Structure formats: structure tokens, C-alpha cells
Amino acid sequence: MSAVREGVKQSNSSHQSLVGSLKNIVGGKYVLTGDAATRRYRTGFRFGQGKALAVVRPGTVLEQWRVLQACIAANVIVITQASNTGLTGGSTPDGNDYDRDIVIVSTARMKKVYVIEQGNQVVCLPGATLDQLEKTLKPLGREPHSVIGSSCIGASVFGGVCNNSGGALVQRGPAYTQLAVFGQVDADGKLQLVNHLGVRLGSTPEDILGRLDRGDFSDVDVQHNAGAASDRNYVSYVREIDADTPARFNADTHRLYEASGSAGKLMVFAVRLDTFSIEQGAKVFYIGTNQPHELTEIRRHALHDFMHLPISGEYLHRDAFDVAEKYGKDTFLMINYLGTARLPALFGLKNRFDAFFDLLGFLPSHLSDRVLQVLSGLFPSHLPKRMKEYRDKYEHHLLLKVPAAGVAETQAFLDGYFAKASGGYFACTDEEGEKAFLHRFAAAGAAIRYRSVHTKEVENIVALDIALRRNDRDWLEKLPPEIDELISIKLYYGHFLCHVFHQDYIVKKGNDCLELEHKMWKLLDRRGAEYPAEHNVGHLYHAKPALASFYQQLDPCNCFNPGIGQTSKFAKYRDAKA
């Protein structure tokens, strides 16, 4: 037998041995193999796809640890995945050019949340979702770092922390904690469990993880002031409107700490986070204008001069409004009438239908999206009358949500400002406010739907996630003609007070999206922008030197999620396969 054939035989044998070990740990039904069974885990929500030897779905963090031990012993790549709702492919394989096999560890079954410190903090296990955490805290008058947007599609708590996700809430900044339990592999390939949770749980992995699984700890085990469990400085940082740097972005070294910003370069088992008081009596003001500088002046005044910092300030361009109204309508309706709790299951069902339809081969691509789009058109208009009137009148829209204590000063300022300015505003009813924000968050998925039903005209989407400098007054992008002519629709929306923008470009058929994206990067570099701002580098962006160095310090063997940030996919960050 040739050496090559012998190597293949040994490889197959080792694969079978590892898969068998994983089945012994978690049970056979929770180990998935084969392209059809693993498709939904190998394919990103918006971007990314590749091969995987297996998908493992542990039910406890102790099982998760034993799965990790088996994978490290077998020298396979480990990609940890929670809800797989990211936009840059950071929790799925990227192609098939790795030097080792990949095992995806799905943490979705481990959904426990423990309330500590009289409700002021929580300890979350890997599968906990933002929606679940929001429901857990609501009876206590508390809420998590993020409460709408990504939570609508079942995003995980861990995803926010590990990706430094920013969210829409001005006073809270990026998801951040210094308190976590995680598994790490050192430069010698030795796996160790680190408990920096600030909770006394014992000394061995079995003790620590077993007690986390059971919730076997009390107030006396919790160390007070063990470290920061949120970005407590952001509330003042964002007010510095004349600073020449962005308020928040993923490569900001001030917010890279162990699990925070780790992007899968550790395996995280638990995080400890702050919670926040629910704002009662908040008010939404809907602002429209055709002059971008008017929104600039409102932003600067609100951040610098308001006594009470706004809760959020969301921007939506008219084109994004239109695409969201038509192509995000079913998402809007589902959330509005069913709530967010059922959406993860509905998205999972949709993925299974897509996988089945793809196997048949003769049906149109993106069949479920096409069907949902047709069905959504059967429903009457879903947006409030005054919003639609502002859409017709104004190009630029700002949703300004303020706390009850700030309503009077906000209304007084807007009355005085628009007595002379060209735009206008109205104070939303509670229903209008809720629908305005829901419409804004439907915009993100609407671009994907547009692409799915216009495959003959659309090449793909170039999605940028940028942070402008806090002192930037000229925030509205102006593309050169040679780039603009390649784009069918430009969708601009974002977290305006933080100067974080999501810019989705629907590219005309026949154009090279990667080449276009690289041209966009050069334009952003000239503007002094940082990118990505909050969705992490995934496999779309280059990790800048400080971020790449952080990844390598966390994971010197490159066994966790290699290739993230377009770094090396090979063991110990080699330039080529061994």
C-alpha cells in the first residue's frame, strides 16, 4: 500500500475514533456529520461557508469541556458557535483550505442564566440569548446590555461579548466584561481552564464546570468588585464630541480583555455581566431633514449639552427606509405580532427548508425567501402614517429616544432648532415609537432578502460596518463615480450618536465584490474611519496589527477559529500548510 493511501486510511481511522469519542461524551444524536446535517452550522447568517468533520452539541458546560479535551488531543480545529447570527462569517468555517479538520461546537443547548448581586449582575452560560436574558430580567425591572436588533433573531449573550458588539444604546457602549471562565491552549499545546469569573467554584475543571451547570453557588461565593462587567466609562467617552478618534470599534485595545473581543480564540464557558435599570416613560422623537448638517448639529448638541444623555439615536436613509419597508416587512410583522421569542425557531425551520430545497436541485434558489416575500405583500401597509409622510418629505431620518427626565429639554431644543432649520420632527406615540425602531432594525435583514429575490440583477452585498471619528461633521458618504456606477442601491443606517454606520451596497451583476470592498476600505482609511465597528472582523475584514496580536496571545497554537481577521489558517500561524 502506498504511503499516501496509508495516510488516508490512518486519517479516516482517527476521524472515526474522534467522532466516536464525541458521541460517547454527548450522545449520538448530538453529533452531526455529513453535509446535509451540518449545513446550517457551516453556513453563516449572511456570509461564510466551509467543511466540517462534525458538529457537536453538548448539553452541559462539563460536556463542552470534555469535547474540547477530545478535540485538542486529536489535533483538530475547534470553532465555537452560539446562535450563528453574525454578519461577517466569524463563527463558521471559511472555505476548505485549512491544514486540519474542523469540529464545530454548538453551544445553543446550554441556556442557563443565574441572577446575582440582587439582580445587578448575571452569570450566563454559552447558549443564553439576549431575548432570554431580557425576559429573565424584566420582572426585576432590569434589562441586559442590548434589548433590540440582534436579539430579535436569537443572538447570544456570548456573541456580543466575544465580538465587542456595540448595540444601539448610547449609554452602554460595547458589550464588555473582565469576568469569565474560559478554556485556553498555551504555546506548548496544553489545555487549561481559567476561572476569572469572580465566583468561588472550586479548583478542578470538574468542580468549576459542574457547579456552573448546577448553579451550585451562593452569594457568599460571589466576590464583589472582582472586575468590570460592562464598559462603565463609555457614557462619558461618547460625549467627547471633539475627539479625533471613533467612540467604539473592534480593534480598540481599551476593550480587548480575555473573553471580551476574543472572537472565538478562546472557548468561553461562562461570563458575568452588569444589568441596567429599565427606563420608564422614555419618549421617541422622529426627526427628518434634507440637510445632513442639521443632524450633525442635533447630534453634537444632544451629546454635549443635554443634561440627560439620550437612550439611543438611530439613523435611517430614505433608500434604506424603502428597502426595509418592502423587503423587511415579514420580519417586522413577525416581531410585531409574535414577539422575539419564536424567531430563533422560525429561522431554524427556514434553514432546514432551505437545506432540503437545495438538495432537490431543480427548485429556484432562495425559495423560502421568495415565498415569504410574496406572502408579505399580501398584508396591508404596516408603518404609521406620519412615518410614511416623513419618508416622502425627507431624505434623512433620525429616531431620538430619550429618558423621561430628558423629554422636556429635548422638546424645547427641537422646537427652537426647527423654528429656523429646514427639517422637522414629531413626538411619537408609544406605538409609533416602537414601530419606528422595529422598522429601523428590519433594515439589516432587508438587504439580504433583496439579494435573494433579485439574483439575476444582483451580484452580492458588500456590507461595511464603520466608526467615524467623534469630531467628524461630514458623515455622509460621497462615492466617486467609478465606484458609484457599480452599485444598484446604497443602504445607510446606524447608531448616529455613536457615529457608527452600517453601509450595505447592493452590487450590480457581473462586478467583483471583493475588489469593490477593497476600494471602499481605501476611501474609509482616507476619512480616518475604523472598521469594523461592532460586528467583528469575521472572515471579511483584515485584523489590524493590535487585534491580530491579541488573537495570537490568546491562542498561540492557532487551534481556535483560525483565519479570523484573514490571519493564518495554519497551525502556529504558519504561512503555509506543513
C-alpha positions in Angstrom: 0.0 0.0 0.0 1.4 3.5 -0.9 2.3 6.0 1.8 -0.5 8.3 0.6 -3.1 5.6 0.8 -1.8 4.5 4.2 -2.0 8.2 5.4 -5.6 8.5 4.2 -6.5 5.2 6.0 -5.0 6.4 9.2 -6.7 9.8 8.9 -10.1 8.1 8.3 -9.5 5.9 11.3 -8.6 8.9 13.5 -11.7 10.7 12.3 -13.9 7.8 13.2 -12.2 7.5 16.6 -12.8 11.2 17.4 -16.4 11.1 16.2 -16.9 8.0 18.4 -15.4 9.8 21.4 -17.6 12.8 20.9 -20.7 10.6 20.7 -19.7 8.9 23.9 -19.4 12.3 25.6 -22.7 14.0 24.4 -24.8 11.2 23.0 -25.0 10.1 19.4 -28.0 12.3 18.5 -26.0 15.4 19.4 -23.1 14.7 17.0 -23.9 15.6 13.4 -21.8 14.5 10.4 -22.4 14.8 6.6 -23.0 17.9 4.5 -26.8 17.9 4.8 -26.9 17.5 8.6 -24.3 20.1 9.3 -25.2 22.7 6.6 -27.0 25.2 8.9 -23.9 25.2 11.3 -21.4 25.5 8.4 -23.2 28.4 6.7 -23.2 32.0 8.1 -26.3 34.1 8.5 -25.1 36.5 5.8 -21.6 35.3 4.8 -19.3 32.3 5.1 -19.3 28.5 4.4 -16.9 25.6 4.6 -16.5 22.0 5.5 -16.6 20.4 9.0 -15.8 16.9 10.2 -18.6 17.1 12.7 -20.9 19.4 14.7 -21.1 18.7 18.4 -24.0 20.0 20.6 -23.1 19.5 24.2 -25.8 19.9 26.8 -23.7 21.0 29.8 -20.5 23.0 30.1 -18.8 20.0 31.6 -19.6 18.0 28.4 -18.4 21.0 26.5 -15.0 20.8 28.3 -14.7 17.1 27.6 -15.5 17.7 23.9 -12.7 20.3 23.9 -10.3 18.0 25.5 -11.0 15.3 22.9 -10.6 17.8 20.0 -7.3 19.2 21.3 -6.0 15.7 21.8 -7.0 14.8 18.2 -5.3 18.0 16.9 -8.4 19.3 15.1 -9.5 22.9 14.8 -12.3 24.0 17.1 -14.9 26.6 16.1 -17.3 27.6 18.9 -20.7 28.7 17.7 -23.6 30.1 19.6 -26.6 31.4 17.6 -24.8 31.8 14.3 -26.4 35.2 13.7 -23.2 37.1 12.9 -22.9 39.1 9.7 -19.2 38.6 8.9 -18.9 34.8 9.0 -16.9 34.7 12.2 -18.5 31.6 13.7 -18.4 29.3 10.6 -15.6 27.8 8.5 -14.3 29.9 5.6 -13.6 27.7 2.6 -11.8 24.4 2.8 -8.1 25.5 2.8 -7.3 24.6 6.4 -4.4 22.3 7.4 -6.5 20.4 9.9 -10.1 19.1 10.2 -12.7 21.3 11.8 -15.1 20.4 14.6 -17.9 23.0 15.3 -19.0 23.1 18.9 -22.6 24.5 19.0 -23.4 25.8 22.4 -27.1 26.5 21.8 -28.4 23.8 24.3 -26.7 25.5 27.3 -29.1 28.4 28.0 -28.8 28.9 31.8 -28.8 32.3 33.3 -28.1 32.9 37.0 -29.1 36.3 38.6 -26.6 37.5 41.2 -25.9 40.7 43.2 -29.6 41.4 43.8 -30.3 41.5 40.1 -27.5 44.0 39.3 -25.5 41.2 37.6 -25.9 37.9 35.9 -23.8 34.8 35.1 -24.7 33.4 31.7 -23.8 30.1 30.2 -22.8 29.8 26.5 -26.3 29.3 24.9 -28.1 32.1 26.7 -29.7 34.5 24.3 -30.3 38.2 24.6 -34.1 37.6 24.3 -33.9 35.0 27.1 -31.9 37.3 29.3 -34.3 40.2 28.7 -37.2 38.1 29.8 -35.4 36.9 32.9 -34.6 40.4 34.0 -37.8 42.2 33.1 -39.7 41.2 36.3 -36.8 42.7 38.3 -37.0 46.0 36.5 -33.7 45.4 34.8 -32.5 44.7 31.3 -29.3 43.5 29.5 -26.8 45.5 27.5 -28.8 45.1 24.3 -32.5 44.8 24.0 -33.5 45.0 20.3 -32.0 44.4 17.0 -29.7 41.3 17.2 -31.9 40.0 20.0 -34.7 39.7 17.5 -33.0 36.9 15.7 -31.9 35.0 18.7 -28.4 36.4 19.1 -26.4 35.0 22.0 -25.1 36.9 25.0 -21.6 35.4 24.4 -21.7 36.6 20.8 -22.0 40.2 22.0 -19.1 39.9 24.5 -16.7 37.9 22.3 -17.3 40.3 19.3 -17.4 43.6 21.3 -20.8 44.2 19.8 -21.9 47.8 20.3 -25.6 47.8 20.1 -27.9 50.8 19.8 -27.9 52.1 23.4 -25.8 55.2 23.7 -25.1 55.0 27.4 -23.8 51.4 27.4 -21.2 51.1 24.7 -19.8 47.8 23.5 -20.6 44.5 25.3 -17.6 44.0 27.7 -16.6 42.1 30.7 -13.4 41.2 32.6 -15.2 38.3 34.3 -15.3 34.9 32.6 -14.5 31.2 32.7 -12.7 30.0 29.6 -10.5 27.3 28.1 -7.2 28.2 26.6 -4.4 26.3 24.9 -0.8 27.5 25.6 2.2 27.6 23.2 3.1 24.0 24.2 -0.4 22.8 23.2 -1.5 22.3 26.8 -5.2 22.9 27.5 -6.1 24.7 30.8 -9.3 26.0 32.3 -9.2 29.6 33.7 -11.7 30.9 36.2 -11.7 34.7 36.2 -15.5 34.9 36.9 -15.1 36.3 40.4 -17.1 33.4 41.8 -15.5 30.7 44.0 -16.3 27.4 42.3 -13.5 25.0 43.3 -10.1 24.2 41.8 -10.6 21.5 39.2 -12.5 21.8 35.8 -14.9 19.2 37.1 -15.7 21.2 40.2 -15.9 24.6 38.4 -17.9 23.5 35.5 -20.1 21.0 37.4 -21.1 23.8 39.8 -21.9 26.1 37.0 -24.1 23.5 35.4 -26.0 23.0 38.6 -26.0 26.6 39.7 -24.3 25.4 42.8 -23.0 28.7 44.2 -24.5 31.4 46.6 -23.9 35.0 47.4 -21.1 34.1 49.7 -19.2 32.6 46.8 -19.5 35.8 44.7 -16.6 38.2 45.0 -17.8 41.8 44.9 -15.9 44.3 42.8 -13.9 41.5 41.1 -13.6 43.5 37.9 -15.6 45.4 35.3 -18.7 43.6 34.0 -19.5 46.4 31.5 -17.9 49.4 29.8 -18.6 51.9 32.5 -16.6 54.7 31.0 -18.4 54.8 27.7 -21.1 57.2 29.0 -18.6 60.0 29.3 -16.4 58.8 26.4 -19.2 59.2 23.9 -19.8 62.8 25.0 -16.3 63.9 23.8 -17.6 65.2 20.5 -14.3 67.0 19.6 -12.1 63.9 19.9 -10.3 62.9 16.8 -11.0 59.1 17.3 -14.1 57.0 17.0 -16.2 56.3 20.1 -16.0 52.5 19.6 -14.6 49.9 17.2 -13.5 46.3 17.4 -9.7 46.8 17.4 -9.8 49.4 20.2 -7.3 47.9 22.7 -9.1 49.5 25.6 -11.9 46.9 25.2 -9.9 43.8 24.4 -9.6 41.6 27.5 -9.6 37.8 27.6 -13.1 36.8 26.6 -14.1 40.3 25.5 -13.3 40.7 21.8 -11.8 37.2 21.7 -13.8 36.2 18.5 -13.6 32.5 19.2 -9.8 32.4 20.1 -10.8 31.0 23.5 -13.6 28.6 24.4 -15.7 30.6 26.9 -17.9 28.7 29.4 -19.4 31.5 31.5 -19.5 35.3 31.6 -20.5 37.7 34.3 -22.3 40.9 33.2 -23.9 44.0 34.6 -27.6 44.6 34.1 -29.3 48.0 33.8 -32.5 49.7 35.1 -35.3 49.7 32.6 -36.1 53.3 31.6 -39.7 54.1 32.4 -41.5 56.8 30.4 -39.0 57.1 27.6 -40.1 59.1 24.6 -39.2 58.8 20.9 -38.8 61.9 18.7 -38.9 61.3 14.9 -36.7 63.8 13.1 -36.5 64.3 9.3 -34.4 66.6 7.2 -32.9 67.0 3.7 -29.8 68.7 5.1 -27.2 66.3 6.7 -25.6 69.1 8.6 -28.8 69.6 10.6 -28.5 66.1 12.0 -24.8 66.9 12.8 -25.8 69.9 14.9 -28.5 67.9 16.7 -26.1 65.1 17.5 -23.4 67.5 18.9 -25.9 69.4 21.0 -27.5 66.2 22.4 -24.2 64.7 23.4 -22.5 67.8 24.7 -25.3 69.9 26.1 -28.2 67.7 27.2 -28.2 67.1 30.9 -29.8 63.7 30.3 -28.0 61.6 27.7 -30.4 60.1 25.1 -31.0 56.4 25.2 -30.5 55.9 21.5 -30.2 57.8 18.3 -30.8 55.7 15.2 -30.3 57.0 11.6 -32.1 55.7 8.5 -31.6 57.0 4.9 -34.7 57.2 2.7 -33.4 54.3 0.4 -32.9 52.1 3.5 -36.4 53.1 4.6 -37.8 51.9 1.3 -36.0 48.6 1.1 -36.8 47.9 4.8 -40.5 48.7 4.2 -40.8 46.2 1.3 -38.1 43.5 2.0 -38.1 43.6 5.8 -41.9 43.6 6.1 -42.3 39.9 7.1 -39.6 40.3 9.8 -41.4 43.4 11.1 -44.8 41.7 11.1 -43.4 38.5 12.9 -41.8 40.5 15.6 -44.7 42.9 16.0 -47.3 40.1 16.3 -45.4 37.1 17.6 -42.6 38.8 19.6 -38.9 37.9 19.5 -39.1 34.6 21.4 -40.3 32.5 18.5 -37.9 33.9 15.9 -34.9 31.7 16.5 -37.1 28.6 16.0 -38.6 30.1 12.8 -35.2 31.0 11.5 -34.0 27.4 12.2 -37.1 26.0 10.4 -36.3 28.2 7.5 -32.7 27.0 7.3 -33.9 23.3 7.3 -36.3 24.0 4.5 -33.5 25.7 2.5 -31.3 22.8 3.0 -34.0 20.4 1.8 -34.8 22.5 -1.2 -31.1 22.8 -2.2 -30.9 19.0 -2.2 -33.7 18.8 -4.7 -31.7 20.9 -7.1 -34.5 21.8 -9.6 -36.2 24.5 -7.5 -35.3 28.2 -7.7 -32.5 29.4 -5.3 -33.6 31.0 -2.0 -37.1 29.6 -2.4 -38.2 30.2 1.2 -37.2 33.9 0.9 -39.1 34.2 -2.4 -42.2 32.6 -0.8 -42.0 34.8 2.3 -41.6 37.9 0.1 -44.8 37.1 -1.8 -46.7 36.4 1.3 -45.6 39.6 3.0 -47.0 41.6 0.0 -50.5 40.3 0.8 -50.6 42.2 4.1 -51.6 45.9 4.3 -49.2 48.7 5.0 -47.6 48.2 8.4 -46.0 51.6 9.0 -47.6 54.6 10.8 -49.0 57.3 8.6 -46.7 60.1 9.9 -43.6 58.0 9.3 -44.6 57.5 5.7 -45.3 61.2 5.3 -41.8 62.0 6.6 -40.4 59.4 4.1 -41.9 61.4 1.3 -40.8 64.7 2.6 -37.3 64.0 3.9 -34.2 62.0 2.8 -32.6 61.6 6.2 -34.3 60.2 9.3 -33.2 60.2 13.0 -35.0 58.3 15.7 -34.1 60.0 19.0 -35.1 58.1 22.1 -34.7 60.0 25.4 -35.4 59.1 29.1 -38.4 60.6 30.8 -36.2 63.1 32.6 -34.9 64.3 29.3 -38.2 64.8 27.4 -38.7 68.4 28.3 -35.2 69.6 27.4 -35.3 67.6 24.2 -38.6 69.0 23.1 -37.6 72.5 24.0 -34.4 72.2 22.0 -36.1 70.7 18.9 -38.8 73.4 19.0 -36.2 76.1 19.0 -33.9 74.5 16.5 -36.6 73.7 13.9 -38.1 77.2 14.2 -35.1 78.2 12.0 -33.9 74.9 10.4 -35.4 73.3 7.3 -36.3 69.9 8.7 -39.0 68.9 11.2 -39.9 66.5 13.9 -42.8 64.9 15.7 -43.1 63.3 19.1 -44.1 59.7 18.6 -46.9 57.9 20.4 -45.8 54.8 22.1 -46.9 52.7 19.2 -45.3 54.9 16.6 -42.0 54.8 18.6 -42.0 51.0 18.8 -42.7 50.7 15.1 -40.2 53.2 14.1 -37.4 51.4 15.9 -38.6 48.0 14.7 -38.6 49.3 11.1 -35.0 50.6 11.6 -33.8 47.1 12.8 -35.6 45.4 9.9 -33.3 47.2 7.6 -30.3 45.0 8.3 -32.0 41.8 7.1 -33.9 43.5 4.3 -30.7 43.8 2.1 -30.3 40.0 2.3 -33.9 39.5 1.3 -33.5 41.9 -1.7 -30.4 39.9 -2.8 -32.2 36.6 -2.5 -35.2 37.6 -4.7 -33.1 39.6 -7.3 -30.3 37.1 -8.0 -30.4 37.9 -11.7 -29.7 41.6 -11.2 -27.5 41.4 -8.0 -24.0 40.0 -7.7 -23.9 40.2 -3.9 -23.9 42.6 -1.0 -20.8 44.5 0.2 -21.6 45.2 3.9 -19.4 47.7 5.8 -19.7 48.4 9.5 -17.8 51.6 10.2 -17.0 54.0 13.0 -16.3 57.7 12.2 -14.3 60.0 14.4 -16.3 61.7 17.1 -15.5 65.1 15.7 -16.5 64.3 12.1 -19.1 66.7 10.8 -19.1 65.4 7.2 -20.5 62.0 7.9 -22.5 61.4 4.7 -20.5 59.3 2.2 -19.9 60.6 -1.3 -18.6 57.9 -3.6 -16.5 58.6 -6.7 -18.4 57.9 -10.0 -16.3 54.9 -10.9 -17.4 53.2 -7.7 -21.0 54.5 -7.6 -21.8 53.2 -11.0 -21.1 49.6 -9.9 -23.8 49.8 -7.1 -27.5 49.3 -7.6 -28.7 50.5 -4.2 -26.8 52.1 -1.2 -28.3 51.4 2.2 -27.2 53.7 5.0 -28.4 53.2 8.6 -26.7 53.1 12.0 -26.2 54.3 15.6 -25.9 58.0 14.8 -24.9 59.4 18.2 -22.1 56.9 18.5 -21.1 57.7 14.8 -21.3 54.0 13.9 -22.8 53.3 10.5 -23.9 50.2 8.6 -23.4 50.7 4.9 -24.8 47.9 2.7 -24.1 48.2 -1.0 -26.2 46.0 -3.4 -23.8 45.4 -6.2 -24.8 45.1 -9.8 -24.5 41.7 -11.5 -21.1 40.9 -13.0 -18.9 43.0 -10.7 -16.2 41.8 -8.4 -17.5 42.5 -4.9 -14.1 41.8 -3.2 -12.3 44.2 -5.4 -15.1 46.8 -4.7 -14.8 46.3 -1.0 -11.1 46.8 -1.0 -11.6 50.1 -2.9 -14.1 51.1 -0.2 -11.6 50.4 2.5 -9.1 52.8 0.9 -11.8 55.5 1.0 -12.5 54.8 4.6 -8.8 55.0 5.5 -8.6 58.4 4.0 -11.6 59.5 6.2 -9.9 58.3 9.3 -12.7 55.7 9.9 -12.2 52.5 11.8 -13.8 49.2 10.6 -15.5 47.0 11.6 -17.2 49.0 14.4 -19.2 46.3 16.1 -19.7 43.0 14.2 -16.0 42.0 14.4 -13.6 41.2 11.6 -15.0 37.7 10.9 -13.6 36.5 7.6 -14.4 39.7 5.8 -12.0 42.2 7.3 -8.3 42.2 8.0 -7.5 42.3 11.7 -5.3 45.3 12.3 -1.9 44.6 14.0 -3.1 45.2 17.5 -6.1 42.9 17.1 -4.1 40.2 15.3 -1.6 40.3 18.2 -4.4 40.0 20.7 -5.7 36.9 18.9 -2.2 35.3 18.8 -1.7 35.9 22.5 -5.0 34.2 23.4 -4.4 31.3 21.1 -0.6 30.8 20.3 -1.2 27.4 18.6 -4.0 28.8 16.4 -6.3 25.9 17.2 -9.4 28.1 17.8 -11.2 29.6 14.9 -8.1 30.1 12.7 -8.2 32.5 9.8 -10.3 35.0 11.7 -9.5 38.5 10.5 -7.8 37.0 7.5 -4.9 35.7 9.7 -3.2 32.4 9.0 -5.4 29.3 8.9 -2.5 27.0 9.7 -1.1 25.6 13.0 1.0 28.1 14.9 0.2 30.8 12.3 2.5 29.3 9.7 2.3 30.9 6.2 1.6 27.5 4.5 0.5 24.0 5.3 3.1 21.8 6.9 
